[in-house]
């Protein structure tokens, strides 16, 4: 029988922590251990955990960091300390649905090729009321994108940006050595994004469309959906400074290049991954170096449009950046 661990990272989370802990206790399939890594809380967080540990039959291990590690390194540490075969990442301010553990365990049993899985989530506000959206709706993880993911396109999808939230993620312990530490490539690439990107290279991460957690949005959360890059409207494309746009494009090219260099050291990386990163870097380098003269932009932009680069790399309303490249 596989053992189940919950990796909970805390930092001054007393306001919402009790509800999260109670939802873990109420699971239809019980867990085997709760591992808590506290990042220097100065509120009642540790006292709440101590009281909770006396109410449950499974062991609760608490590790107090001597210095603040930040969420990404703290989760790395917490997962490494877990002894279970399956590790559920857990934030301090959400609420799990009673069947969360059971449904994820069943999914992974039915899909043995997957090393991790994430679920949809009901978005709630600070008071705990549903906002009317799910996490998949908020990140535009549409049916079309889901079909592309299931067809083997998860790596390409993740290169475009934020999709997987750690609060809804479970990972097999055996996958941790392959995943390794989060590389220092960009501040936006944190633990959950790195786990997903790494496992997507071999299509080893799946998803469940059911909302298995209530994901709380509030002003004090360290990371989350609020950190998703803001959508650039059509009006903004024509009113922002050209340097703002080019800087963003250069950054995307640099990230693709850094990922390529990082993955080149991985023996199992196949040619498709290398090609995807090379093509992405070339696309954004082209866009970042378009001349100020609009007439001279026409040929390189049209060439990449014919190749399908805008659709592939931008997705969604890909025609907006194409028109921006021609006329901004």
C-alpha positions as CSV (number, residue, x, y, z in Angstrom):
1,X,0.0,0.0,0.0
2,X,1.4,3.4,-1.0
3,X,2.0,5.9,1.7
4,X,0.7,9.5,1.3
5,X,2.5,12.6,2.5
6,X,1.3,16.2,2.7
7,X,4.0,18.8,2.3
8,X,2.7,22.0,4.0
9,X,4.7,25.2,3.9
10,X,3.7,28.0,6.3
11,X,4.6,31.6,7.0
12,X,2.4,33.7,9.2
13,X,-0.7,31.7,8.0
14,X,-2.7,31.7,11.2
15,X,-5.7,33.5,9.6
16,X,-6.7,30.6,7.3
17,X,-4.6,27.7,8.5
18,X,-7.2,26.0,10.7
19,X,-9.6,25.5,7.8
20,X,-6.9,24.0,5.6
21,X,-5.8,21.6,8.4
22,X,-9.4,20.5,9.1
23,X,-10.0,19.8,5.4
24,X,-6.9,17.5,5.4
25,X,-8.2,15.7,8.4
26,X,-11.6,15.2,6.7
27,X,-10.3,13.4,3.6
28,X,-12.2,10.3,2.5
29,X,-8.8,8.6,2.0
30,X,-6.6,9.2,5.0
31,X,-3.0,10.5,4.7
32,X,0.0,8.9,6.5
33,X,2.0,12.0,7.5
34,X,1.9,15.8,7.5
35,X,5.3,17.5,7.1
36,X,5.3,21.2,7.9
37,X,8.2,23.5,7.0
38,X,7.7,26.9,8.7
39,X,9.6,29.8,7.2
40,X,9.8,31.9,10.4
41,X,6.2,32.6,11.4
42,X,5.7,35.2,14.2
43,X,2.0,34.7,14.6
44,X,0.0,31.8,15.9
45,X,0.8,29.4,13.0
46,X,3.0,27.0,15.0
47,X,0.5,26.9,17.9
48,X,-2.3,26.0,15.6
49,X,-0.3,23.2,14.1
50,X,0.7,22.0,17.6
51,X,-3.0,21.8,18.6
52,X,-3.9,20.0,15.4
53,X,-1.2,17.4,15.8
54,X,-2.9,16.2,19.0
55,X,-6.2,15.8,17.2
56,X,-5.1,13.4,14.4
57,X,-3.8,9.8,14.3
58,X,-1.1,10.5,11.6
59,X,2.3,12.0,12.6
60,X,2.8,15.7,12.2
61,X,6.5,16.7,11.7
62,X,7.3,20.4,12.1
63,X,10.6,21.9,10.8
64,X,11.3,25.5,11.7
65,X,13.7,27.2,9.3
66,X,16.4,29.2,11.0
67,X,16.3,31.7,8.2
68,X,13.5,32.6,5.7
69,X,14.0,30.4,2.6
70,X,11.1,31.8,0.5
71,X,8.3,29.6,-0.8
72,X,10.2,27.8,-3.6
73,X,13.1,26.6,-1.6
74,X,10.9,25.9,1.4
75,X,8.8,23.5,-0.7
76,X,11.9,21.9,-2.1
77,X,13.0,21.2,1.5
78,X,9.5,20.0,2.6
79,X,9.1,17.6,-0.3
80,X,12.6,16.1,0.4
81,X,11.6,15.5,4.0
82,X,8.5,13.6,3.1
83,X,8.6,9.8,3.4
84,X,5.5,8.9,1.4
85,X,5.3,7.4,-2.1
86,X,3.0,10.3,-3.1
87,X,3.4,13.9,-2.0
88,X,0.6,16.4,-2.0
89,X,1.8,20.0,-2.0
90,X,-0.2,22.1,0.3
91,X,-0.6,25.9,0.8
92,X,-1.6,27.3,4.2
93,X,-4.7,29.2,3.0
94,X,-6.8,26.9,0.9
95,X,-9.5,24.3,1.6
96,X,-9.4,20.7,0.2
97,X,-12.5,19.0,-1.0
98,X,-13.1,15.8,1.0
99,X,-12.4,13.5,-2.0
100,X,-9.2,15.3,-3.2
101,X,-6.7,12.6,-2.0
102,X,-8.9,9.7,-3.1
103,X,-9.5,11.1,-6.6
104,X,-5.8,11.9,-7.2
105,X,-4.7,8.5,-6.0
106,X,-7.2,6.9,-8.3
107,X,-6.1,9.0,-11.2
108,X,-2.4,8.0,-10.8
109,X,-3.4,4.4,-10.4
110,X,-5.3,4.5,-13.7
111,X,-2.5,6.5,-15.4
112,X,0.8,4.8,-14.3
113,X,2.8,6.7,-16.9
114,X,2.2,10.0,-15.0
115,X,4.6,11.1,-12.3
116,X,2.4,14.0,-11.2
117,X,-1.1,15.4,-11.6
118,X,-2.8,18.7,-10.8
119,X,-6.5,19.5,-10.5
120,X,-8.9,22.4,-11.2
121,X,-9.9,24.6,-8.3
122,X,-12.8,26.7,-7.2
123,X,-11.6,30.3,-6.7
124,X,-12.7,31.9,-3.4
125,X,-12.2,35.3,-2.0
126,X,-10.6,36.3,1.4
127,X,-13.8,35.6,3.2
128,X,-14.2,32.1,1.6
129,X,-16.9,32.9,-0.9
130,X,-16.7,31.6,-4.4
131,X,-15.8,34.2,-7.0
132,X,-17.7,32.5,-9.7
133,X,-14.6,31.3,-11.5
134,X,-12.4,28.2,-11.5
135,X,-8.6,28.2,-11.7
136,X,-8.7,26.7,-15.2
137,X,-11.0,29.5,-16.4
138,X,-8.8,32.1,-14.8
139,X,-5.6,30.8,-16.5
140,X,-7.5,30.1,-19.8
141,X,-6.8,26.4,-19.6
142,X,-9.6,25.8,-22.1
143,X,-10.9,22.6,-23.7
144,X,-8.8,23.3,-26.7
145,X,-5.6,23.7,-24.6
146,X,-6.5,20.7,-22.6
147,X,-6.8,18.6,-25.7
148,X,-3.4,19.9,-26.9
149,X,-2.0,18.9,-23.5
150,X,-3.4,15.4,-23.7
151,X,-2.0,15.0,-27.2
152,X,1.5,15.6,-25.9
153,X,1.8,19.4,-26.1
154,X,2.2,20.1,-22.4
155,X,5.8,21.3,-22.7
156,X,4.9,23.8,-25.3
157,X,1.9,25.0,-23.3
158,X,4.0,25.5,-20.1
159,X,6.7,27.5,-22.0
160,X,4.0,30.1,-22.6
161,X,3.4,30.7,-18.9
162,X,1.7,29.8,-15.7
163,X,-0.7,26.8,-15.8
164,X,0.1,24.5,-12.8
165,X,-0.4,25.7,-9.3
166,X,1.3,23.8,-6.5
167,X,-1.7,24.0,-4.2
168,X,-3.5,21.5,-6.6
169,X,-0.4,19.4,-7.3
170,X,0.6,15.9,-6.2
171,X,4.0,14.3,-7.2
172,X,5.4,10.8,-6.8
173,X,8.4,10.8,-4.5
174,X,10.4,8.8,-7.0
175,X,10.3,11.7,-9.4
176,X,12.1,14.1,-7.1
177,X,15.7,13.2,-8.1
178,X,14.8,13.7,-11.8
179,X,13.2,17.1,-11.0
180,X,16.0,18.4,-8.9
181,X,16.3,21.9,-7.5
182,X,14.6,24.8,-9.2
183,X,17.3,26.5,-11.4
184,X,18.0,30.2,-11.0
185,X,16.7,31.1,-14.5
186,X,14.0,33.7,-13.8
187,X,12.2,34.7,-10.6
188,X,8.9,33.7,-12.2
189,X,9.9,30.1,-12.4
190,X,9.2,28.7,-9.0
191,X,8.8,25.2,-7.6
192,X,5.4,24.3,-9.1
193,X,6.3,25.7,-12.5
194,X,9.6,23.9,-12.5
195,X,8.1,20.5,-11.5
196,X,5.5,20.8,-14.2
197,X,7.9,21.9,-16.9
198,X,10.4,19.2,-16.1
199,X,7.9,16.4,-16.1
200,X,6.2,17.7,-19.2
201,X,9.2,16.9,-21.3
202,X,8.2,13.3,-21.2
203,X,4.5,13.9,-20.9
204,X,4.6,12.7,-17.3
205,X,2.2,15.2,-15.8
206,X,-1.6,15.0,-16.1
207,X,-4.6,17.0,-15.0
208,X,-8.0,16.5,-13.5
209,X,-10.7,18.9,-14.6
210,X,-12.7,18.5,-11.3
211,X,-12.3,21.2,-8.7
212,X,-10.5,19.4,-5.8
213,X,-9.6,22.5,-3.8
214,X,-10.9,25.9,-3.0
215,X,-8.1,28.3,-3.9
216,X,-8.2,31.4,-1.8
217,X,-7.1,34.8,-3.3
218,X,-6.2,37.4,-0.7
219,X,-3.9,40.3,-0.3
220,X,-1.2,38.6,1.8
221,X,-0.4,35.5,-0.3
222,X,3.2,35.2,-1.4
223,X,2.6,33.7,-4.8
224,X,-0.4,32.7,-6.8
225,X,-2.8,33.7,-9.6
226,X,-2.3,37.4,-8.7
227,X,1.3,37.0,-10.0
228,X,0.2,35.9,-13.4
229,X,1.4,38.5,-16.0
230,X,-1.3,41.0,-16.8
231,X,-3.0,40.7,-20.2
232,X,-1.8,43.4,-22.6
233,X,-4.9,45.0,-24.3
234,X,-5.0,46.2,-27.9
235,X,-4.9,49.8,-26.7
236,X,-1.9,49.2,-24.5
237,X,0.0,47.7,-27.4
238,X,-0.2,51.0,-29.2
239,X,0.3,53.3,-26.2
240,X,3.1,51.7,-24.2
241,X,6.7,52.6,-25.0
242,X,8.5,50.4,-27.6
243,X,11.3,49.6,-25.1
244,X,8.7,48.1,-22.7
245,X,7.6,45.7,-25.4
246,X,11.2,44.9,-26.6
247,X,12.4,44.3,-23.0
248,X,9.6,41.7,-22.5
249,X,10.5,39.9,-25.7
250,X,14.2,39.9,-24.9
251,X,13.4,38.3,-21.6
252,X,11.4,35.5,-23.2
253,X,14.2,34.8,-25.6
254,X,16.7,34.8,-22.7
255,X,14.6,32.3,-20.7
256,X,14.3,30.0,-23.7
257,X,18.1,30.1,-24.1
258,X,18.7,29.5,-20.4
259,X,16.3,26.5,-20.4
260,X,18.0,25.1,-23.4
261,X,21.5,25.4,-21.7
262,X,20.1,23.8,-18.5
263,X,18.4,20.9,-20.3
264,X,21.4,20.2,-22.5
265,X,23.0,18.6,-19.4
266,X,20.0,16.2,-19.1
267,X,20.8,12.9,-20.8
268,X,17.1,12.1,-21.4
269,X,16.1,15.3,-23.2
270,X,14.9,14.5,-26.7
271,X,15.4,16.4,-29.9
272,X,11.8,17.7,-29.8
273,X,12.5,19.6,-26.6
274,X,15.7,21.1,-28.0
275,X,14.0,22.0,-31.2
276,X,11.1,23.7,-29.3
277,X,13.5,25.8,-27.2
278,X,15.6,26.8,-30.2
279,X,12.6,27.8,-32.2
280,X,11.1,29.7,-29.3
281,X,14.4,31.6,-28.7
282,X,14.7,32.4,-32.5
283,X,11.1,33.7,-32.6
284,X,11.5,36.1,-29.7
285,X,14.9,37.2,-30.8
286,X,13.4,38.1,-34.1
287,X,10.6,40.1,-32.5
288,X,13.0,41.8,-30.0
289,X,15.2,43.0,-32.9
290,X,12.6,44.3,-35.3
291,X,13.6,47.7,-36.7
292,X,11.8,50.9,-35.9
293,X,11.0,51.3,-39.5
294,X,7.6,49.5,-40.0
295,X,8.2,48.7,-43.6
296,X,11.3,46.7,-42.7
297,X,9.4,44.6,-40.2
298,X,7.0,43.2,-42.8
299,X,9.2,40.4,-44.3
300,X,10.5,38.8,-41.0
301,X,7.0,39.0,-39.4
302,X,5.2,37.5,-42.3
303,X,7.8,34.7,-42.6
304,X,7.3,33.7,-39.0
305,X,3.5,34.0,-39.5
306,X,3.6,31.6,-42.4
307,X,5.7,29.2,-40.4
308,X,3.0,29.3,-37.7
309,X,5.3,30.7,-35.1
310,X,2.8,33.2,-33.7
311,X,0.2,30.6,-33.3
312,X,2.6,28.1,-31.7
313,X,4.4,30.4,-29.3
314,X,1.7,32.9,-28.5
315,X,-1.5,30.8,-28.8
316,X,-4.9,32.3,-28.1
317,X,-5.3,35.6,-29.9
318,X,-1.9,35.2,-31.6
319,X,-2.9,37.8,-34.2
320,X,-2.7,40.6,-31.6
321,X,1.1,40.3,-31.1
322,X,1.5,39.9,-34.9
323,X,-0.3,43.2,-35.6
324,X,1.7,44.8,-32.8
325,X,4.9,43.7,-34.3
326,X,3.9,45.2,-37.6
327,X,2.4,48.5,-36.4
328,X,3.6,49.3,-32.8
